[in-house]
Amino acid sequence: MNTTERAATEETSTEGRGDVESVTPTQPAANENTPLLSGGSNAVADGERPPVAKPARLLYLDHIRGLLMILQSIDHSRLFLSRIDIKHEEWWEMPDYHGSLYHWFVRFLTAICAPGFMMTMGSSILLFTMSRYKLGWHWSAILKHFLTRAIVLIIVNSIMYPSWMLVTTVLFALGFDMFLGSCVVAFESLTSERLASYLSRTRPAQDAYKMAVSVSIAAYGISAAAITSLASFYTPSVEHANDETNWLWRLLFLPHLPPKDGWLYSMYPPIPWFGMVLWGIALQRAVSVFKLKPRDVGIVNAALAVVMWIIFIPIRLNEGYGNINPGELHPSPRHSFINFFNLTKYPPSVAYTTCTLGIVHALCALFILAEIRLKDTIWASDRNPLVVFGRSAFFFYVLHFYVYRGFRQVLSLVGVISGGSEWQDQEYNLPDPWYWLSWVVGLVVLYFACERYGRFKAGTSPDSLWRLF
């Protein structure tokens, strides 16, 4: 069986990574036409330890996650080691690249990372749930698993950003959205089961189930679009950047300036990103239910890439709805190539979401094609850096901050960087091409660390907390 067809699981992590686990031959498997999580005779009772499974993988998801990890490391290593100082694309302040295509491209390379992690995490939630159903896990065990992972992500978020205030980063958003996504899958699965039972009164059970799940897939897509559009409605104009707002609103919906006092600095409120998670669930639900072959999955991703950009381009040209505070760009998006792609990320605008997800879908299509054509080459090998990074993405994410910050400490001690060890001031950092050389050296260090950690993780029990990394 081709790896893309496996009913495997992806253990989601910081940016949606995971170990894939499939049903062992000795375990009872669910009928593929059975509703996703209907209770079966093999269901595990509350309080019992659920059976675990042997690892398998969806290779193209490893590749896409590995690439996203490499790209996001540019953005973070740049803060520690590069003189390229670029602001974030926030609703109250957009970066000005002063006509530099080079600086714009360095930042734009990383634009797809958060959407890519969110979308693939949605796929992972669905795949993990499918696998655990086949193993007979009870719903309480599945939701407990996702809750544990969410708590781990939020705790690591706090450890990595120690402060007297709560700082919400992408880890917080991923943890919150992971558990919320699992709850949505639970509700949808039970609802689909009921609808399929009702429809089976007048049509064959298999047709009734596919019809019921098709309704669910449409609901996922509509919900994803609705949630994605919300931020473009409720985000205020720049004049309100310093307004006091309810803490719950800031925590869940609207990023804001670092507070002069208070206990919350919300960088990644999870709700605006949740539509991407639902989109990933919808896509994987369709692939699994309709048993799409790898080539068909690639075609679907290529088609979705085109559709996303068909939506993106007119929205961007219109400069109205879907573009959060486009007036902050000078010149406007219509009159500058750089500004056309200078998109509001915090919170994600419709233009940003459709542009970046279009690129992610195109990359998925490319990696699926590569998986088909290069399945017996180094491309599919466990030694491929994309595979190594993709299978230990959470570990990579946490470690790369310390690797590149450690580089800065060493370079400061030997006098190569004269500004001291404080990374906030980039004026004294490395010039090109020395920064890029240090970035590559960091990736080499991370490769061997992730490869070693991957082997260690594989030797732990399948339900070990180490596997969450």
Backbone hydrogen bonds, N-H to C=O, Kabsch-Sander energy under -0.5 kcal/mol:
donor,donor_aa,acceptor,acceptor_aa,energy
5,E,2,N,-1.7
6,R,2,N,-0.6
6,R,3,T,-0.8
8,A,6,R,-2.1
10,E,124,S,-0.7
11,E,9,T,-0.5
11,E,19,D,-1.7
12,T,10,E,-0.7
16,G,13,S,-2.2
18,G,390,G,-0.6
20,V,56,A,-0.6
22,S,54,K,-1.9
27,Q,24,T,-2.0
34,T,31,N,-2.2
38,S,35,P,-1.4
43,A,40,G,-1.7
44,V,136,G,-2.8
48,E,45,A,-1.8
54,K,22,S,-0.6
56,A,20,V,-3.2
59,L,57,R,-0.7
61,L,58,L,-0.7
62,D,58,L,-1.4
63,H,59,L,-2.2
64,I,60,Y,-2.4
65,R,61,L,-2.2
66,G,62,D,-2.6
67,L,63,H,-2.4
68,L,64,I,-2.3
69,M,65,R,-2.3
70,I,66,G,-1.9
71,L,67,L,-2.4
72,Q,68,L,-2.6
73,S,69,M,-1.5
74,I,70,I,-0.7
74,I,71,L,-1.2
75,D,71,L,-0.9
76,H,72,Q,-1.5
77,S,73,S,-2.6
78,R,74,I,-1.9
79,L,75,D,-0.7
80,F,76,H,-1.0
81,L,77,S,-2.5
82,S,78,R,-1.7
83,R,430,L,-1.2
85,D,83,R,-1.0
86,I,84,I,-0.7
90,E,88,H,-1.7
90,E,93,E,-1.8
91,W,346,Y,-1.9
93,E,90,E,-1.1
97,Y,95,P,-0.6
100,S,97,Y,-2.1
101,L,99,G,-0.9
104,W,100,S,-2.1
105,F,101,L,-2.7
106,V,102,Y,-2.2
107,R,103,H,-1.7
108,F,104,W,-3.0
109,L,105,F,-2.2
110,T,107,R,-1.2
111,A,108,F,-1.5
113,C,110,T,-1.4
116,G,112,I,-2.4
117,F,113,C,-2.7
118,M,114,A,-2.4
119,M,115,P,-2.6
120,T,116,G,-2.4
121,M,117,F,-2.0
122,G,118,M,-1.7
123,S,119,M,-1.8
124,S,120,T,-2.3
125,I,121,M,-2.5
126,L,122,G,-1.7
127,L,123,S,-2.5
128,F,124,S,-3.0
129,T,125,I,-2.1
130,M,126,L,-2.4
131,S,127,L,-2.3
132,R,128,F,-2.4
133,Y,129,T,-2.1
134,K,130,M,-1.9
135,L,131,S,-1.2
136,G,133,Y,-1.6
137,W,132,R,-2.8
141,A,138,H,-0.6
142,I,138,H,-1.8
143,L,139,W,-2.7
144,K,140,S,-2.0
145,H,141,A,-1.9
146,F,142,I,-2.0
147,L,143,L,-2.4
148,T,144,K,-2.4
149,R,145,H,-2.2
150,A,146,F,-2.4
151,I,147,L,-2.5
152,V,148,T,-2.3
153,L,149,R,-2.3
154,I,150,A,-2.3
155,I,151,I,-2.6
156,V,152,V,-2.6
157,N,153,L,-2.3
158,S,154,I,-1.7
159,I,155,I,-2.3
160,M,156,V,-2.7
161,Y,157,N,-1.1
166,L,263,W,-4.0
167,V,165,M,-0.6
168,T,166,L,-0.6
168,T,265,Y,-2.0
169,T,167,V,-0.7
173,A,169,T,-1.8
174,L,170,V,-2.7
175,G,171,L,-2.5
176,F,172,F,-2.6
177,D,173,A,-2.7
178,M,174,L,-2.3
179,F,175,G,-1.9
180,L,176,F,-2.3
181,G,177,D,-2.7
182,S,178,M,-2.0
183,C,179,F,-2.0
184,V,180,L,-2.0
185,V,181,G,-2.4
186,A,182,S,-2.1
187,F,183,C,-2.4
188,E,184,V,-3.0
189,S,185,V,-2.6
190,L,186,A,-2.1
191,T,187,F,-2.3
192,S,188,E,-2.9
193,E,189,S,-2.0
194,R,190,L,-1.9
195,L,191,T,-2.6
196,A,192,S,-2.9
197,S,193,E,-2.2
198,Y,194,R,-2.0
199,L,195,L,-2.7
200,S,196,A,-1.9
201,R,198,Y,-1.2
202,T,199,L,-1.7
203,R,199,L,-0.7
208,A,204,P,-2.6
209,Y,205,A,-2.5
210,K,206,Q,-2.2
211,M,207,D,-2.3
212,A,208,A,-2.4
213,V,209,Y,-2.7
214,S,210,K,-2.1
215,V,211,M,-1.7
216,S,212,A,-1.6
217,I,213,V,-2.9
218,A,214,S,-2.3
219,A,215,V,-2.2
220,Y,216,S,-2.5
221,G,217,I,-2.4
222,I,218,A,-2.7
223,S,219,A,-2.6
224,A,220,Y,-2.8
225,A,221,G,-2.2
226,A,222,I,-2.5
227,I,223,S,-2.7
228,T,224,A,-2.3
229,S,225,A,-1.7
230,L,226,A,-0.9
230,L,227,I,-0.6
231,A,227,I,-0.6
232,S,229,S,-0.6
233,F,229,S,-0.6
233,F,230,L,-1.8
234,Y,230,L,-2.3
235,T,231,A,-1.9
240,H,237,S,-2.1
241,A,238,V,-2.1
243,D,240,H,-1.5
250,R,246,N,-2.0
251,L,247,W,-2.6
252,L,248,L,-2.1
253,F,249,W,-2.6
254,L,249,W,-1.7
256,H,266,S,-1.6
257,L,241,A,-0.5
265,Y,166,L,-3.2
266,S,264,L,-0.5
267,M,168,T,-1.3
267,M,265,Y,-0.8
268,Y,168,T,-1.1
271,I,252,L,-1.9
273,W,270,P,-0.8
274,F,270,P,-0.7
274,F,271,I,-1.4
275,G,271,I,-0.6
276,M,273,W,-0.9
277,V,273,W,-0.9
278,L,274,F,-2.3
279,W,275,G,-1.9
280,G,276,M,-1.9
281,I,277,V,-2.1
282,A,278,L,-2.6
283,L,279,W,-2.3
284,Q,280,G,-2.2
285,R,281,I,-2.5
286,A,282,A,-2.1
287,V,283,L,-2.2
288,S,284,Q,-2.5
289,V,285,R,-2.7
290,F,286,A,-2.1
291,K,288,S,-0.6
292,L,287,V,-1.8
297,V,293,K,-2.5
298,G,294,P,-2.3
299,I,295,R,-2.1
300,V,296,D,-2.6
301,N,297,V,-2.3
302,A,298,G,-2.4
303,A,299,I,-2.7
304,L,300,V,-2.6
305,A,301,N,-2.0
306,V,302,A,-1.7
307,V,303,A,-2.4
308,M,304,L,-2.7
309,W,305,A,-1.7
310,I,306,V,-2.0
311,I,307,V,-1.8
312,F,308,M,-2.5
313,I,309,W,-2.4
315,I,311,I,-1.4
316,R,312,F,-2.6
317,L,313,I,-2.5
318,N,314,P,-2.1
319,E,315,I,-1.0
320,G,315,I,-0.5
323,N,320,G,-1.9
324,I,322,G,-0.6
325,N,323,N,-0.6
328,E,325,N,-1.7
329,L,326,P,-1.9
335,H,332,S,-1.5
336,S,333,P,-0.5
340,F,336,S,-2.0
341,F,337,F,-1.2
341,F,338,I,-0.6
342,N,339,N,-0.8
343,L,341,F,-1.2
345,K,89,E,-1.9
346,Y,89,E,-2.2
349,S,344,T,-2.2
351,A,322,G,-2.3
353,T,349,S,-2.6
354,T,350,V,-2.7
355,C,351,A,-2.1
356,T,352,Y,-2.5
357,L,353,T,-2.6
358,G,354,T,-1.6
359,I,355,C,-1.4
360,V,356,T,-2.4
361,H,357,L,-2.8
362,A,358,G,-1.9
363,L,359,I,-2.3
364,C,360,V,-2.5
365,A,361,H,-2.4
366,L,362,A,-2.1
367,F,363,L,-2.8
368,I,364,C,-2.3
369,L,365,A,-2.1
370,A,366,L,-2.3
371,E,367,F,-2.3
372,I,368,I,-2.0
373,R,369,L,-2.6
374,L,370,A,-2.9
377,T,374,L,-1.8
380,A,374,L,-0.6
380,A,377,T,-1.3
381,S,378,I,-1.3
384,N,381,S,-1.3
387,V,384,N,-0.6
388,V,384,N,-2.6
389,F,385,P,-2.8
390,G,386,L,-2.3
391,R,387,V,-2.0
392,S,388,V,-0.6
392,S,389,F,-0.6
393,A,390,G,-0.6
395,F,469,F,-1.7
396,F,392,S,-2.9
397,Y,393,A,-3.0
398,V,394,F,-2.3
399,L,395,F,-2.7
400,H,396,F,-2.8
401,F,397,Y,-0.8
401,F,398,V,-0.5
402,Y,398,V,-0.8
403,V,399,L,-2.2
404,Y,400,H,-2.1
405,R,401,F,-1.9
406,G,402,Y,-2.0
407,F,403,V,-2.0
408,R,404,Y,-1.8
409,Q,405,R,-2.1
410,V,406,G,-2.4
411,L,407,F,-2.7
412,S,408,R,-2.3
413,L,409,Q,-2.1
414,V,410,V,-1.9
415,G,412,S,-0.7
416,V,411,L,-1.7
417,I,411,L,-1.6
418,S,416,V,-0.6
420,G,417,I,-0.5
423,W,421,S,-0.6
425,D,422,E,-0.7
426,Q,424,Q,-0.8
428,Y,425,D,-0.6
429,N,426,Q,-1.6
430,L,81,L,-2.6
434,W,431,P,-0.7
435,Y,431,P,-1.5
437,L,433,P,-2.0
438,S,434,W,-2.3
439,W,435,Y,-2.3
440,V,436,W,-2.2
441,V,437,L,-2.4
442,G,438,S,-2.2
443,L,439,W,-1.9
444,V,440,V,-2.0
445,V,441,V,-2.2
446,L,442,G,-2.6
447,Y,443,L,-2.4
448,F,444,V,-1.9
449,A,445,V,-2.1
450,C,446,L,-3.0
451,E,447,Y,-2.6
452,R,448,F,-2.2
453,Y,449,A,-2.5
454,G,450,C,-2.8
455,R,451,E,-1.7
456,F,452,R,-2.1
457,K,453,Y,-3.2
458,A,454,G,-2.0
459,G,455,R,-0.8
459,G,456,F,-0.9
460,T,457,K,-1.5
464,S,461,S,-2.4
467,R,464,S,-1.2
468,L,465,L,-1.6
469,F,466,W,-1.5
